[in-house]
Amino acid sequence: MGTATYIKDEAEFDQQLGEQGLMVVDCTASWCGPCKLVAPLMDQLAEAYDGRVSVFKLDIDENKPVAKRFGLKSIPAVMYFKQGELTETLVGVKPYETFVASTESLLAD
């Protein structure tokens, strides 16, 4: 993969949720300034964990039902899923090491 790819809609989101064992989803929007700071970190994470963790981006403007379903009130928000279950949500701009730590804990459990 190498970079985080966009999920088009809720149906694709649900499909990926069912297929991927470990999944990181960056909830973003084109108008969101802080999201632009997180985006390259997600690509870096996708590269570092290629083959072990699937990293995706989700435009919440185009996927309001997903945002509502998980109670997202602000972005950027990065959701971590294991076997289809939400395990953690990080809201706001964080250092790359924070995303790595959460990813490592996802792998460790």
Secondary structure, DSSP 8 states (H G I E B T S, - for coil): --S-EEE-SHHHHHHHHHH-SEEEEEEE-TT-HHHHHHHHHHHHHHHHTTTTSEEEEEETTT-HHHHHHTT--SSSEEEEEETTEEEEEEES---HHHHHHHHHHHHH-
